Amino acid sequence: MGLHNLRYFFYWLPLWYCQVSYLAESYDVPKTEWGQPDLQGVWNFSSNVPMQRPSEFGQRQFLTPEEAKNVLFRPELGAGAEIVPPNHFGIESYYSDIRVDNSGLDGRVRTSHIVYPQDGRIPLRVGNIRRRPGGVNPLSKDRPVRFVVGGVGRDGPEDRGLSERCIVGFNQGPPFTPSLYNNHVQIIQNKDHVVIMTEMIHDARIVKFGERPSLHGSVRFWSGDSRGHWEEGTLVVTTGNFNGLTQSFDGFGSSENRLLIERFTRIGPRTINYEFTIDDPMTFRDHITAIVPMSKVDAQLYEYACHEGNYGMGNMLRAARRRDLGNASDTVAEINRR
C-alpha cells in the first residue's frame, strides 16, 4: 500500500464509515466522463461548530435537538447568523451562499469538528511545545514567523504573519478549517489529476494520481506534495513534504514532519463530507481526525487580490518607524500626507 496509505489505514476506516455511510447509501453519486465520482464545483466549509469540543460534552459528538436550538450563532464567524432570502442573481446570491452554516447538514449539530481523540480535544504535545497562535502581543519572538495572523514585531515585513505577507491565507490549508470568511474551495478534475483551489491569497494544489513516487524529502512546499487515489466513492489525498514554515495545527509546532490524509466523499447533491487526519509525531502524541462538511455554492470564486507590498503592510511599518522616532501620536493618515 505504501507509506502514505498504510500509515493511516487502521486509523480512519471504522470512524469514517460510521460517520458517512448512512448518509450516502441512498445517493447515486454522479460520475465524470472518466467514471470517477464528480466532486467538481465550488464548495463552502463555513461552520459555527468549534474545532475543539467544550469539556462539558465529554465524548459526546452531537448536540441534542434542544441544545441545538439554543446554540449561540456567531456572525463574526460568517456562519448561521441569519437566514438570507434566496436570490439567484448577481452578488446577492454569492453573499447568501457564503453565509451558509454547515454545522448540521445531516440534521445533527456536532459538539466539535475534532472526532479523534474521542474527547474532541487536541492531544498532548511532545516535549515543551507550546501554542503560539500569533496576535497583537505574541508570547514569543521566535523566527521564522509560522502563524498566519499576527506577528512578532514591526521591524520589517518578515516579522508579520504569513497572511499579512500574502504568502499563506488564514484558511487556505491544507487542511481546510472554518475561519472568519472566504471559506471556499473549488475542485477541478481530469482523468489523472485533481486541482484543489482556494482563493484566500490563491493556492492551486495539484493532486497527482497513479503510481507516482513522492518527491525527495529535500523538496518541500508551503502546501506540501499531494498524491491521490480513489477508494470507491471517496477521493483520498495524502500530503507530505511541507516546508516547515507553517505550524502543524492550531498554533502548535511545525509542519515539517506532518503527514496529512484528506478524504472527500460526496454524500448528497449539495454536500461533501470532508475529513482530515493529521499525524505529526514531532508535535503531537497522537493523531488528530476532524470532520468538516462542505456545501455546494452556486457561484464562482472571487479574486481576493492579496499582494506583496500591500497598503496595510506599508502603512503599519511606516507608523512603527514614526513611533521609533518618538512621534507615537502620529496617525497613519498624517504619516501618508508627508
N, C-alpha and C positions, 0 to 999 in steps of 0.2 A: 504493500500500500504506500510505502514511502513515509518519510518522517512527518510530513505535513498532515497526512491522513491518519496515520497510526497513532500519533501523539494525542489525538483527541477522540478517537473513535469510541472508547469506553466512557467518555465523559458525557457526550451530548445526546446519544441515541434515546435512552429512556425519557429524559427530560423533554426533549423536543417532541417526541411522538405524543406524549401525554398532552402537550400544550396545543398542538395544532391539528392533530388527526381528526378530531371530532368536528372541526370547522370545515375541513377540506373534503370530507367524504362525499358530499353531495354536489361538489362544484367541479365541473368539467373545465380544466384549465385550457385556454386557447393556446395553440401552437404556432410557432413561426414556420416559415417555408422550409426550414431545416429540421422540423419535427421537435424542436426544443420548446419548453414552456415559455410563453411570451410574457416577459416582465417589462417590456418597453413602456416608456412614458415618464411623466413627472410625478413624483410621489412626495407626500408631506409626512414628516415624522414629528410633528408637534405633540406635546403631551404635558398635562399638568401633574402627572404622577412623579413623585421623587425618584431619583436614581437609587438611593439607599432607602431601606424600609425603616420607618419610625419604630423604635424599640418596643413600643406597646403592642405591636401586632405580632411579635414573635416570629413564628414560622408560617403564619397565615399569608397566602399570596393575594387574596381578593377581599375587597370590602363587602360587607353585607349590603343588600339593597337600601336599607335605612341609612347606613353610613355613607353610601354613595350619594344619596340625596343631600346630605349635609356637607359635602366636600366644598371647601372654600376655594373656588377657582381664582387663579392669579392672572389678571390681564397682562401684567408686565412680562409674563412668560409666553404670551401670544397663544394661549390655549384655553378653550372653553369659557371665554369671558362672557360671551353673549351669543345669541342667535342672530345672524345677519340675514335679512331677507334675500332669497336667491335672485341672482341677476346673471344672465347668461351672456352679457355683452361687456366688452372693454375691461378696464382696470378694476371695475367693481367686482367682477367675477373673480379675478385673481385675489383681490383683497379678502373676499369671502373665503376663498379656499385656504389662504394662509392662516386663518383663524380656526381651522378645523382642530378639534381636540380628539386625539387618538387614544385616550386613556381607557375607553371602554367600547371598542369597535365590535366586540362579540357580546355586548350586553353586560359584561362584568368589568369592574374597575379594579385594577391592581393596587396593591399596597406599596409596590416598588417595581422598578424595571429589573433590578437585580433579582434573579431567581435562584442563583447559587453563588456563594454558600446559602444554605437553607434559611438562614436568618435574614437574608436580603441585604446583608452588610458587606462592605469591602473587607476582605480578610486581613489578618495581621501582616505587618510588613517585616521585611528581612532587616536584621541589624538595627541601625539607628536612622533608617529612612523616615523623614518627616514629610508632612504635607506642605507643599509650597504653592499655594493657589494664585499668587500674584496679588494684584490690587494696588491701591494707592500707597499703602505703607507695608511693603512686604517684610517678611520676617528675616530674609536673608539677602545678602549682596552677591550671592553665588552667580557666576557667569560660566557658560553662556546662559542667557535667559531662555528657559524651556517652556514657560507657560505662555498662553496665547493672549491673555488680557492682563494689563497692568505693566509693571516694570520694576527694576531695582534702583532706578535713579533717572536723572535727566541730563547727564553729562554728554550724551550723544545718542543717536538712534539705536545703537547696539544695546543700550540699557532698557529699551522698551520691549513689550511683549510681541510675540510673533504676528498677531493680527494687526497691531498698530503699524508694524513694518510691512504689512501686506505680503507676508510670507505664507502663513497658515491661518485660515479662518477659524473663528472660535467654535464653529460646529461643522467644520469641514471633514473631520475624521481622517482616516478610519480609526475607530468605529464611529458610527453616527449616534450622537446623543442629543436629545432635545435641548434647545437653548433659547436665547432671548427672541430671535426672529430669523427669518430666511431659512427655515428648516426644510429644505428641499433637496431632492436628489433626482437626477434624470438617468435612466438606464437605456442604453442603446446596444443592440445585439447584432452580430452576424454569426456565421457558422463557427468561426474559430476564436472569436473574442467577444467580450462584453466590456463596454465602457461605462463606468460609474462616475457621473459628473456632478459636482456641486459648484454653485456659483458664488459661494461665500469666499471671495478672493480668487475663485476659479481654480478648480482642480479636476482634471480628467484622468481618472485612474484606469489604465488599460489592463484588463484581466485576460490572460492568455490561457487557452485550453490545450489539451493534448499532452503528449509525453515530452514536455519541455523541462529540462533541469532548471532548478533555481539558480539565480545568479551567485557568483562567488561572494563570500562573506565580506569582501573588501568593497563591494559595490552597494551603496546604500542611498536611500531616498527619503524625502520627507514623508511620503505616503507609502513607503515600503515597496516591495516587489510582490505582485499578486499572481497567483495561479488558480485556475478554476476548474471545476468538473461538475457534472450533473449527477445527482442521486435521486432517481425517479423524478419527482416534480420540484426538486429543490436545487437551486444554484448554491454551491459551496465554494467559497473563496478563501484561500489560505494566503496570508500575507506575512512576510518576514522582511529582513534586510532594512529595517528602519534605521535612520541615521543617528538616533540617539539624541538629537537636538530638540526633541519634543518630550513631554512627560509620558510615563507609561499609562496612567489612568487616574483621573480625578485629582490631579495635583501631586501625585506620588511618583518618585523615581524617574528613570529614563527609559525611553522606548528601545534602546539599543538591543536588548535581548528579548524583546517581546515577540511572541507568536500570536497572531490573531486569526481566528476562524469566524467567518461570517456565513450566515445561511439566509437566503432569500426564498421564501415559499409563498406563492400566490394562493390565497385561500378563499378568494371571492372576486367578483368582477371589479371591485374597487379597493381591495385590501391585499397587502403583502405582509406576511409575518417576518419581521427582521430579527434575527437572533445573532448575538456575537459572544464569543468566548475569548478571554484573554489569558494567556499562560506566560507569566514573566517571573521565573524563579529567582531572579536577582532583585525583585521588588516585593513580590507577594508570596506568602507561604502556601497559598492555594490558588486555584484558578478562579476566574470570575465569569459568570454567564448572565446575560441580560436579554430581555425580550422587549422590543420596541415596535409596535405596529405602525404601518405606513398606509396612508390613504391616497387614492388617485386624485390628481389635480388636473382639471380641465383647462390648463393654461400652459404657457411656455415659461422657461426660466428667464428672469430679467437680469440684465447685467448689474453686478454690484459695483464694478469700476473702482476698486481699490488700486492704488498705485504707489510706488516708492516716491518719497519726497512729497507726500500729500500735505495739504494746508495745515491740518491738525498737528502733524509732526513738526513742521517748521515753526508754527506759532508757539508750540509748547517749549521747544528748545530755545527760541529767542526770549521767551518770558523767563526761562531759567537763567539765561545769561544776564538779563537785566537785574534779576534778583541777586545774582552773584556780585553785581556792581553796587548793591545796596539800594536799589530802587524797587523794592518789593511791592510798593503801592501802584506801580505802573500796571495798566491793564494791557491785554493783548492788542486791543483796538488802538491804544495810544502808541504801542510799540510799532504796529504796522504803518502808522502815519508818518513815522520818522524816516 
